[in-house]
Each structure stands twice: as structure tokens, then as C-alpha cells.
Amino acid sequence: MGALEGLGLGLLLWRVQLQMFINQTIRSRQAGRIAGTIAGAAVIVFAWSWEAFITWLGVLASHRVPLRIDPVQVLSLAFLAYTGVLVFSSLLFSLNALLLNPDLDVLLAAPRSVESVLASRMVVQVFRLSLLSLLFTAPALVVLAIANHNPLIPFAFAALYLLYPVFVVVIISLVSLLLIRVIPVGRGREVLTLFGIALGIGINLANFLLNPAFRDSGFARRPGLTPSLPDIPAASASWLPSGWAGRSAAAVLNGDLATAGQWMLLLLAVSAAIFAAGSVLNGRLYMAGWIQAVPPRRRHATPRGRRSRGALPLLSPVLAAVVIKDWRMRTRDLAQLVRFIMPVVFLFVIFGLRFPRLLGAVRSLGDGPPAAMIGLIPAWILLFSLSISLGLSAVSLEGKSIWVYAASPNTTLRLLQAKCWSTALPTALVVALAALVAEILIRPGWLWAVAAVLLAIAEAGAVTTLMVGIGAVFARFDWTDARRMMHPVGIFVGMGLFSVVSAASALLLVISIALAAVTRFPLVTTWLAAMTISVGGAIAVAALSILFGNQRLRGLEVG
Amino acid sequence: MGRLGTVLSTRLLTKRYGSLTAVEDLDLEVGAGELFGFLGPNGAGKTTTIKMLVGLLRPTSGNARVAGIDIAAEPEKAKALIGYVPDAATLYDKLSAREFLEFSGDLYHVERRVRDRRIAALLKLFDLHERGDDFLSGYSRGMRQKVSLAAALLHDPQVLFLDEPTVGLDPQSARQMKDILQDFCREGKTVFFSTHILEIAERMCTRLAIINHGRLVAMGSLQELRHMVGQDGQSLEQIFLELTGSREDDVSAVLRGLEN
């Protein structure tokens, strides 16, 4: 009963979400939003055309060179891999829906059973996931339908996309309800972020360690399978939903609709049973205890001597106050802290596991600027990530609390100054550390190493300042979810300008080496000149962005 | 008018959002030492007016002066004299009350030793000293309101602007806030506050202004307002309903309509 009611309520919620989406895009009557919608649609159409083209090429190739692959195994593997994505997104969605979304109270206050409210959340999630799957695979499915003269292919896959996520969503919803009973009030966002990190790192590491494409020798490779594909025989087991979905999908592609229907019916029956049982269990779990019964955590007062006195050398009290406040906000909010530490973690995953081989390759270049500059690549990746995540969000970090600063007797330029300090200091420090470690390990000659580290610090300061300016131009103060702090156009512009600065620096390095060879000037002189131009250019662009940002903030009305 | 002369004045203050006029040709004069109540129905333009007076919104036309300083022309100078408590104060959730007050003190250029002394006194005054090191995210709405009032008082402003200051406060805290504001005025400073609770305005304010549809409909002491509507002995609620055109009969008619 609760499940059926939940289905109805889920459809209602889904309609409301769709309505909100349309209101925020097409019906927004805001030129920027409409342009963004059109641009987004254009990107999707472009991606779809590309996908259709690639699929078409694949179909043509398969006619010429018959593939010796087992479609059931490959499709089952695909569904098993999809399960990982489903677990990840469902957990985040589920915890988000239960802990953070304010509409839960509204729904629970309505004359609806708890079971139906929780079931409606699962329905919305299943719809979202199936729609996303269709969005990603629709062109390929249409091409396959044309190539196989079988118009039912897209519809059959759409049905599979709708049925397959059900068991995952239900299980994850139950797990989430168990989890939130131990999460303290007000810590939802942090726990959510921790799960995100753990799952992200786990999936990346598992992929790195298990996927034969990343390994020198294959992993349990069987004849008949393309070497770059991982092979997990259990994926197509007849007792696993991935096996049912894989068999049904393979049968659809072969035109065997009866077999496809049989496996799909099994999936439908099991999904319906799990959904019904899950709805009841969800309700019971919810009623059994709720996190709001847990009292909020009390902080112990920091001893007077140990507490920061709110001063930083060389900075005025106002600048120091903003820098310290930003530092506290970022380090106390895990979602913010993650922005700071995630790049380091991923850098470790990307480079750390292949470190000895990479180091040997760079050392073989010998002394000189090429080795020193290549050593800056990890620092540069860090700079990219940190300047975007910290710099672009620096002004928006104030959020709705911007009134505190706006009502104070200080100029907007001073706020920007403070934001530059609060972001450039940690960024330059981390970048300098990464550069220093890399240069010590590579040993390109002390002069080049010192010059490279100094260059990294100067560029870090300039680029982060540039991002603060862009962040001010595209500042958002109405966000409630930290993920929506940064404006998409701001991110796009920031990434574009970072690429321009990086490309210009690399080009100047090449020019300096070529110039030294042609003019027979000492390499250090041409290199220094090139790098001075590079840093000077970055500083000029950064100053310009601060001016634009200040202009935008001066026009700000906290209405 | 206050006994120490005008401290806040507006001339033809207007704010338009496209075709919507939120505040129109507002002329106000508030004296030093006054506790000035700014009343009006929902959407009358109270918050917009206060936001213009504290420099958060720019007037479309007209001007506002605090202690003779034009808030639009010299915002930093004027803001140094102002304390502001918004209706729903959004504070930095990941700071403790003490840290937030330290931050506010630095923003308003309060000397560090003075700042720390005042923070200790204000936390005690608002009964927050035991929870002063807890994050603001764990505070109730009333406690947050107290923190933002403490922050507004920290730099010893000349004029205090409060937008619905008693919302979310328990009766004890509301009384405490009332006493604090009256003490503040006794020192020759000015309080300008908007409220829906007419009983509080009636008991606390030295003068009142009523705004409706963005226009000033009345200004003066309670006695002057009574004269204005021509009926002595009326309560502020009756005067308010009379001047803003809200009729109890209308409400009853609507309620009867809903029942049918």
C-alpha cells in the first residue's frame, strides 16, 4: 500500500522537479539562463552526434571484422559496472534527501504515510537514473535500432534502465536510513562528503588495481575478450541482476524478443518485490529512531592562550580577520576542506603509483630547464585544482552572510584584497612544497631548481589572484549547497584563462630555449627573460580581473 | 524629535525594482536618543528602507543621512556609525559566537583589547557566555538573533537599525532586548527598528512611523498619531489598521468565504 502510494507521490515530486527545471531554464525570462540552456542543449546535441557517429563506425567495423566476443558477458559486465555508479549516486542522493533537503519536513507534514514519502524518494531517484542512462546512450541505441532493423531496441533498453536501478536504490536507501541514525545533527554535509571521497578513491583505486588496461600483465584474461576489458565472470551469473539485464539486453540486440521478455519479467518481478518490501522496511526503520533525537555536539572552549588572537603579521586587522575567518570556515567544513585536499589525493593516485618510472624518465633529460620545468607538472596540476576551487569560490564563500561585510565600514576592494591573501597563501605554500619536493628528486641543477620553485610560487600567487577576480565577477551569494557556490560560466572562464596562462608559459619556455640556441646567449638569460614575461603577464591579467571583480562587487545590492 | 538634534534623515528616498516601486518619496527625521518604531504591513517596504539606510541597497533617487553623512556618497564613513541587525541574520555557521564577534570587531576597526573586553561583557549580557565557544550552526534562531545584536553593539554605534528584532525570541529574551535598547537610547544613541508586534512598539517607542505600499502614511508620537486619526484613547493597533486600510470586517468576510 505504502509502495503504491509512494509511486504516486514520486510521480508528483518528479513532475514538480521537472516544472522547476523548466521554470529555471526556458521560462526563466533571464537572458543568461536561456543562453545557458541553449548552450547546454547544443553541447548535448554535439555529444549525441559524435556518439552516433562512433557507434555507426563500430557497426560498420563489426560487419567487416567479425568480433569474437560474448555479448551476454560484455553487457552483463556493463550492467555490473553501472551498479558501481548507481551505488555511488544513490548513496549521495539518499543521504542528501534524508539529511539536507528541506522538503522532507514538508512531505512528512502532509497527510501521507512515512512509507509512501520514503518510497517516493526512491521513485524519483530511479527516474533520475534511468533518464540519465537514456541521455548517455540514446544515440547509440537509435543507431543500433537502425542497423539491426529493430525499432524496439531503444524501448527495451529504456525499460531495463528503469528496472535495473530499483534493487540498488532500495538497498542504498535502507543503508542510508541506518547510517543517519549515527550521524550527529548538523554533520550531514560532512559525512556525505566523506562518503563521496571514500567511494571515489575506492572506485579509482579498485579500477587501477583490477583493470587490465592499467596493468602490464592481464588480470585473469580469457581468450576471446579484448585485452583492455576487465573480465569478471560472475557478472553474467544467472543469479545476479546484472546477468538478467545482460541476457535480456543481448537477446534484444539479437532480435530474440521472447528471451528478452522472460529475463525482463524476472527483473520486473524481483524489482517490484524489493521495492514493496523496501518501502515497508524503510518506514519501520525511520519510525524506529531518528537522528533528531541525538543532541547537538558541544564544543569545548579553547584555552585562552591557545586560541588565535586574530592577528597575522603584515596584514591589517580587517584583512587578517577575513583571512582567519575564511581559514576557519574552510577547515571546519569538510566539504570545503575536501576542495583543498582532494587534488593531493588524486595526484597521489595518478602519479604516486607510477612514480619510479616517471622519475627515471625525467632524470634522463639531464640538467637544465626542460627537466626543471617538467618537474613542475605535479605542482601545476595542484595549482589548477586549488586556484579553481579556492580562488573562484573565495568571494562566493561569504554566501548569504555577505551582509556582515557589506554593512561594515570597509570597501569592496579591501574584501578582494583579503580574499587574495586567504587563497593565495595556502595555494602558493602547497604549490611551493610540491615543486620543491619534485625538484629535489629530479636534481636538474640547483640554479634551475631554485628558479623553477620561485616561478611556481609567483605563478601560484598570480593565477590564484586571477581566479579571485573571476570569482568576484561571477560571485553567487544565494547558494545553500556548497556545490552550487561557483557559477558555471565562471568555472569555464577560469579554466580557459588558466589554459591560456599555462600555454603561454610553455610557449615562452620553448622560445627561450630556441632563442638561446640561435643567438648563443646563455640559456639562463633567455629563460629568465621568458619567465619574467610569463609572470608579468599573469600578474597583469590578475590585476585586470581584480578591477573587474571590484566593479561587480561595488554594484552589489544585498536585497 | 530627539533632545540632541537630528541623527537620521531621509529626503524623497525612493527605491524601484523595474516597474515595482518598493519605497516612494520617503521623508523621515529621527533624533538622537530616540527609540523609533517603523511599522507597516507585510511588503510595505520596511526592510527595503532599512537596507537603504544601512547602505546595503542603493536608493533609486533621494538620499539618506546618518549624523549628517550621506550613506550613498560616503558609505564607509556612515557605516562606522551604524549597527545593523537583519530580520533573519545569516551568520557563519562554522564560527563560534566568540569568533564571530572577534571577526565583527575587526571589521569595524575596534581596538583588539577593547574588542575582547566588550565581547566578554556582551556574551554575559546576552547569557551566551557558556555557549560562546559553540559553533553558530548549533544555535537556535533566538540565540543567533542575540549574537547578531551583540555584533551590532560591539563597535558602539550611534544608530542601531533592527529589522524585526523580537522575532524568534522567548518572552524573557524579548524583555531583555527591550531593556538593552532602552539603555542604549538613554546614552543619547538612536534605535530605529521595524516590528510587527504593535504592543512592543506602543510600549517602547518614543516616536513611530507607519509605511504602507512604500509611502509614509503617518509619523509622530503615539499621541500625535491618535490626533491624526481623530480619536483619542485608541490603541496603536486600531490606529495602524485605520491608517493602513486593513479592516477586521474584511478579514471576517474572507474567513467566511473560506468556510463556504
Boltz contact constraints between the chains, C-beta under 6 A:
constraints:
  - contact:
      token1: [A, 186]
      token2: [B, 137]
      max_distance: 6.0
  - contact:
      token1: [A, 296]
      token2: [B, 138]
      max_distance: 6.0
  - contact:
      token1: [A, 299]
      token2: [B, 133]
      max_distance: 6.0
  - contact:
      token1: [A, 299]
      token2: [B, 134]
      max_distance: 6.0
  - contact:
      token1: [A, 301]
      token2: [B, 133]
      max_distance: 6.0
  - contact:
      token1: [A, 310]
      token2: [B, 102]
      max_distance: 6.0
  - contact:
      token1: [A, 317]
      token2: [B, 106]
      max_distance: 6.0
  - contact:
      token1: [A, 318]
      token2: [B, 106]
      max_distance: 6.0
  - contact:
      token1: [A, 321]
      token2: [B, 103]
      max_distance: 6.0
  - contact:
      token1: [A, 321]
      token2: [B, 106]
      max_distance: 6.0
  - contact:
      token1: [A, 325]
      token2: [B, 103]
      max_distance: 6.0
  - contact:
      token1: [A, 328]
      token2: [B, 95]
      max_distance: 6.0
  - contact:
      token1: [A, 329]
      token2: [B, 94]
      max_distance: 6.0
  - contact:
      token1: [A, 332]
      token2: [B, 94]
      max_distance: 6.0
  - contact:
      token1: [A, 333]
      token2: [B, 94]
      max_distance: 6.0
  - contact:
      token1: [A, 400]
      token2: [B, 90]
      max_distance: 6.0
  - contact:
      token1: [A, 401]
      token2: [B, 90]
      max_distance: 6.0
  - contact:
      token1: [A, 401]
      token2: [B, 92]
      max_distance: 6.0
  - contact:
      token1: [A, 403]
      token2: [B, 86]
      max_distance: 6.0
  - contact:
      token1: [A, 406]
      token2: [B, 56]
      max_distance: 6.0
  - contact:
      token1: [A, 407]
      token2: [B, 54]
      max_distance: 6.0
  - contact:
      token1: [A, 407]
      token2: [B, 84]
      max_distance: 6.0
  - contact:
      token1: [A, 408]
      token2: [B, 107]
      max_distance: 6.0
  - contact:
      token1: [A, 408]
      token2: [B, 108]
      max_distance: 6.0
  - contact:
      token1: [A, 409]
      token2: [B, 76]
      max_distance: 6.0
  - contact:
      token1: [A, 409]
      token2: [B, 79]
      max_distance: 6.0
  - contact:
      token1: [A, 409]
      token2: [B, 80]
      max_distance: 6.0
  - contact:
      token1: [A, 557]
      token2: [B, 57]
      max_distance: 6.0
  - contact:
      token1: [A, 558]
      token2: [B, 56]
      max_distance: 6.0
  - contact:
      token1: [A, 559]
      token2: [B, 57]
      max_distance: 6.0
